[in-house]
């Protein structure tokens, strides 16, 4: 091919190629500086005059969008020019000097949590802007994010819309449509693979990119739950905090409804995790009769502070203040247990708090929850696929054992899915939703032993179970607890979920 394109751009070398065309490094001979640039040659997949006219119109529209985006943020390459020559289409863009995330990983290996978080925090405002323009990138992956050499900022390249334009064809009704799906297998979610991308599809791709940087595993190398498609990845890295892992888990949820609603929402979740959780809303317990304190203390499980000033809130910042418990209260519906540990001359107290909710992940406010999504999984004891009868359904006792087995294995998303919606959405219990939950269970509790489980009553819809537990905290403390669970039968997903615990 000619080495001087459009009588202006001198091709220096070919950077890559594929089914849609080729990419070149070139110099602009009409600029005094001989400015270097990237030129993308795009080829329509059909040599048809009618299709060519449609492609040309769409190409002009998409080029105008690229110009608008690149002019608004320096983390999207600027569009210098676009032109057509010999039936082919060219885009001339700013050259971003730096490394792709793929190249950076190949050079230095696994990235730390702080490095990956910094990349996400810098990219999410760019995605927020793109989405505000009603544009979905559709091909976010390590190859399409460049860490710019001069400031180490991530730059998002290679939008999918222009390539989709090249795939324009006429369907059986004679209407223009695209014959191709834009995206990279493994990095794009199922709805995008079906040609129906949404804004959270980009967040999914960004989450999968983060997993690659943290684990070195390509999406195809990761296990998935065979029933739900949930990606199992966190065991491939030991250096990721539960809070950060929870953000990634939500970003890559199978169903869009279970992901972050917006890039801003994901950014806020990361920033909350980075700064620890803010003080929670105080919880005022119901009036309790003046009776002698029981031998085994039970404290309302609110991540918010208790009414008593010397009770420590579950999700307050890490620096706990010691104090001696005085009037622990019990029995608040929708609230789990917190066991009191007293020790040392100053009687240090730590609250173990826990709230139980439904079988769905945190969901976008105002949207209904799907019947069966990625969130409906239990890794320890797979559920029956067929709806069991009352006689062969899982026992309530096994449901409690299974719940704590998930916690002990670090499968916090799975255990969260077994909590009822009213408790998940109770901001006194979980001021930051799922992030508050994993901050406690993943950050402060080492493990839980279920020493005894006994059935109190059960019918087709409800059950009551008593359990004796022993909590092992990461600070070395061990405390017993006795809990009465109220369970509801979730017929749609063939399992028991916890509605209350006292």
N, C-alpha and C positions, 0 to 999 in steps of 0.2 A: 504494500500500500504506500501511498505518498507519505513523505516525511514532514511536509508542511501542510497543515490542516487549515482550511478557510483562509489561505494565503496569509496566515498570521502565526499559527502555533507550531513551533518546531518540536517534533516528537524526539524525546531523548531515549526513552526506553519503555517497554511494555511492563506494566505492573501486575497485570492479571487478566484473566479471561474466563468466559463461561458461556452458557447458552444464550444469555441476553446481549452479549457483546464483549468489549474489551476495555481495559483501563490503561491509560498512558500517563507517564510523566512528561511534561512538555515545558517549553519556554515561550513566553509571549514576546514575539519579535517586535511588536509595535509599542512596547513599553521601554522607556530608557533603562530601567533596571534589569531588563530581560527576566521579568518576574516569572518564577516557576509556578506551575499550576498542575492540576489533575484534570485530565479529559476522559470522559466516559463516552464510548461509542455504544449506541443502543440500536438494536436491530429488531424491527417488527417480525413477528413469527410467521406472518402471512404476506405473500406478495400479491396483494389484491388492491386495485385502485380505490374501491369503496372503503376498505379497511384502512388504507394508507391515509385517507382524508380524516377519518376518525382518530387515528393515532396522532396525526399532526395537531389536531385541535386539542386533544388531551395532553399531548406533550407540552404545548404552549401554556396550558393551564397549570400543569404541575411545575413547570419551570418558574412560573410567576410565584407559586407557593414557596419553592425553594429560595427564591430571592427574598421573599418576605421573612422567612424564618431565619436565614443567615444574617439578615440585616438587623434582627432584633436581639440576637445573643451571639457572643463570640464562641460558644460551645457547639455551634453548628457551622460547617464551612460556608463561607460566602459564595454566592453564585456570581461568577464574573461574566459569563456569556452563555448563550445556547444558539445552535444553528443546525441547519439541515444541509446535507451534501450527498448527492448520488443515492437518494432514497433512504439514507440513514440519518440518525439523529445524534447530536453531540451535546454534552453538557460540560462546561468549563467551570471548575470550582477551585477554591483556595486549597493550596497544599498545606496540610497540617503536619508539621515535623514533630515526630515523636514515635512512640511504640504503641502498637495495638495491645490490648490486654492479653491476647494470645501470646504475642512475642514476649511481653513482660513475664508471663508465667513460665514460658520456656527458658527464659534467661535466669530467673531467680527462684523458681519453684513456688510452693504454696505461699499465698499472701496471708498476713495476719488479719484478725478481725478488725482491728483499728484501720488498717489500710483499705480493706473492702468497704467498711462503713464510710470512710472518707469519700471513696468513689461514688457510693450510692447517694450520699448527702449532696454531692456536687452535681449529680446527674438528675436527681428528682425534680429540682426546679425547672430544668430544661424540659423534661417530660410534661410537667404541669403547663408550661407555656404552649408546647406543641398541642397538647390535648385541648387547651382553651381555644385553639384555632380549629377544632374539630378534625384534627389530623392524628392518625395512628401510625407510628413508625413501621411496625410490623416485622422488623428484622434486627432486633437488638440481640447482640451476641458478642463474645469477646473479640471477634474479628472486626466488628463495626464500632468499637469504642477505642479511641486513640488517646493515650496520655500525652498531652502536648509537652514537648521538651522544655519550653521556656518557663512554664509555671506548674507543670504536672497536673493540670486540670484535664478531666475527661471530656473528650469531644465526640459527639454522636454523628456518625457518617452513614451514608448509603441508605437513604429512605427507600422504602419499597414501592411507593406509588408510581414512580417513573418506570420502573421495570414492569409493573403490572400493566401500565399503558401499552407497553410493547406486546403484551399478550392479548390484545383486543381481537376478538373474533365476533362473528354473527352467530347467534344461536338458531335453533330450528324455527323460531318465530321471526327471524330476520332482525332481531334486536341486538345491539352491541353489548357484549359482555366480555369478561376476562376468562381466558381458558386456563389460567395458572393460579396457583396459590402462592402468595408471597410469604416467605418465612423459612426458617431452618428447622428441620426435624429435631425434636428434642428440646429446642429452645422456644418453640411456639406451642401454645396450649391447644387443647382439642377443638375449641370453637373456632380458632383461627385456621386450623387444618381443614375445617369444613367450610372455609370461606366466609366466616362470620366473626371477624375480629371485633373486639370492643376495647375501650381504653385500658381496662385492667389486663388485657392480653400483653401489653407492653410491660406492665409490672411483673407479670409472670416471667417474661423473657429476661427481665433484669434480675429477678430472683434466681433463675437458673444460671445466669452469668456469675452471680455471687457464689453460688454453690461450686461452680467449676474452679473459681479462684481459691476457694477455701479447701477444697478436697482434691483437686486435680482430676476429678472424674467428669467425663463427658456425660450428658444426660442419658445416653444409651447404656452406660455402664452402671447406672444406679438401679436399685431394686424399686419395684412399685408394688403396692398392695393389689393383689389380683382381682379383688372385688370392686375397688373404688378408684384405682389408678393413683392413689396418693404416693408421692415420691418419698422414699426412705433414704436419708442422706447423712443425718447428723452423726451417726456412728463412725463415719469416715474421718472425722476430725475431733480432736479432744480439746481444742483450744478456743472453742466458740461458746460464749456465755448463753445460758438458756433464754435470756431476754432477746438477744440478737437472733438466735435460732428461731424464736417465736415469730419475729418479724418476717424472716425469710419463709417460714412455713405458711404464714398467711398470704404472702405474695404469690406463692406457687400453688395455692389451693386449686383443686381440680375444677370446681365450679366458680365462674366469675363472681357469683353472688357472695361467695365466702372470702373473696380477696378484699384488699383495701379498695375503697370506692374511688379514690383519687390518688395521684402522685403526692399531693400535699398531705393526705392522711398517712401515707407510708412514711413520708419525711418526718412528720410529727412523732410517729411511733419510734423512729430511730433516735430522734432528739430526746425523747423522754427516757429511752433506755440509756442514752449516753450520760444524762444528768441525774440518774437515779429517779425514783418516783417521788413526786411532791407529797407533802403532808396530805393526809386523807381527810375526808369530811368526818367529824366526830359522830360516833354512833351513840344515841341515847337509848339505853335499854328500857324495857317496860318496868313499871314499879314491881318490886319484889318484896314479898312479905318478910318480916324480920324473923327469919328462922335460922337455926344454927347452920353454919357452913358445912356442906357435905365433905366427906373424906376426899373424894375425887373431884377436883375443881373442873368446872366446865364454863368456858367464857364465850360470849357471843362472838361468832366469827365474823366480824366485820373487818375488812381492811381498813376501815375508819377507826379512829381512836374510840375507846370505850368511854362511858360516862365517868368512870372513876379516873382521877388524874394519874394514878400510878399504874394504870394498865397500858401496855405497849401496843400500838396499832400494828397490824400485820404488815402493811405495806408502807409504813413510814420510811424515811431515809435510813440508810444503814446504821448510823450511829445511835443505837438504842440507849435509853436512859434507864438505869436500874431502879427498881422500886419494889415494895412489898405489896402483894395483892391483899385487898381487904374484903370487898363485897362482890365476888364473881356472881354473875347472873347466868341463867340457863333457860333454854326452851324457846328462844325467839325463832319463829317459823322462818324457813328459807335461809337459815344460818347454820353453818357447820360448827365443829368444836374447836376449841383452842385449849391445849393443856398447859397448865402453869408449872414452871420449873423454878424452884427456889433453892438457892445454894450460896455458900460463902457467908461471911459476916454481914455483908450489905444486902443479902437476900436478892441476888439478881434474878429478874423475871423475864421470861421470853414467852411470847404468845405464839402458839401454833394455830394458824387460822386457815379455814378452808371453806369455800362455798361450793355447792353442788348445783349443776345445771344440766341442760339438755344435750341431745346428741347432735347438735349443730355447732359449727365453728362460729366465731364472731362474724356477724353479717352486716351488710350495708343497711344503715337505718332506713326504715320505710319500705324495705323489700321483703317479700315473703321468703320463707326458708324452703329450699327444695326438699322433696321427699327422700331422696337418696343422693348424696354427694360424696366427694372425697372425704368429707369430715366423718362419714359414717363408718369408721374402721375401728377394729380392736386387734392389735398385732399379736397379743399373747394367745388369746383363745378365739380363733375365727368363729364368727356367728354362723348359724344355719342360713342357707340361702332361701329355703322355703319357709313360709310362716308356720311355726310349730303350733300344735294344739296345746291346750292347757297341760296335758299330761307329759308332753315331750319337750316343752319349752325349757330354756336354761333356768336353773334354780336361782332364786334371789340371793342365796348364800354365795353361789358361784359368781354372781354379778359383782358382789362386794370384793371378793378375792381378786377378780379380774381387774376391777378399778385400780386397786393398789398395785397390782402387778404392772400395770401400765406406768404408774408413777415411778415405781422402783426401776423400771427400764428406761426412764427418761422420756417416755412417750406422752408428753404433757398435752399435746393437741388431742390425742385419743381420749385421755381421761377428761379433758375439758368438754369433749363432745358428749359425755355421759351426764352432763349437768343440765337441769331444766332451764328454759329460756329466762324465766323470771329472775333466777339467781345469776345467770350470766350477765344480764343487763342491769343488775342492781349496782349502781355506782357507789353505794356505801360499802358494798362488799368488794367490788372490783372497780375502783375509780378509773383504771385504765384498761378495763376489760381483761382480755386474755393475757396481756403483758403483765398485769398485776399478779395474775394467777401463777404464771411461770416464774415470776420474780421470787415468789415465796417457795413454791415446790422445787424449782430448779436451783434457786440460789441459796436456800437456807436449810432445807430438809435433805438429809442424806438418804434415808430410806424409812419405810414403815413396815413393821411386822404385824401381820394379822394372826394373833395367837388363838382366837376362838371366834366362830361365827355360829349363831343359832337363829332359827326361824321362829318368830313370834306369832305371826299370822300371815295368811296369803289367800287371795282369791284371784279371779280372772284378770282383774285390773290393778290391784294394789297388793303390796306386801310390806311387812315390817320385819326388820332384821336387827338383832343385837350383835355387836362386834366388840371384841377386846383387842386393843391395838397397842403397839409400842413404837414411839417415834424416836428416831435417831437423828439428831441435829448435827449440822456441819461444825458447830462449835464444841462438839464432844458430849453434849448433854443427851440424856435418854429419859423419856417420860412415858408412862402408861396412860391410856385413855379408854373409856367405855362409851360407845356411841350407839344410839338407836337410829337406824336408817328407815326412812319412808321411801318406798320405791313405787314407780308407776310402770305399767307394761306398755311399751312402745310397739304397738302391733305392726306399724308400717315398716319398722326396721327389725322386728323380731328380737327384742331385747328389753331388759329392764334398765330404767334410768332413775337416778336418785332425785327425789323431789324435796327432801328435807333430811336433816341430821341433827340430833340433839345429844 
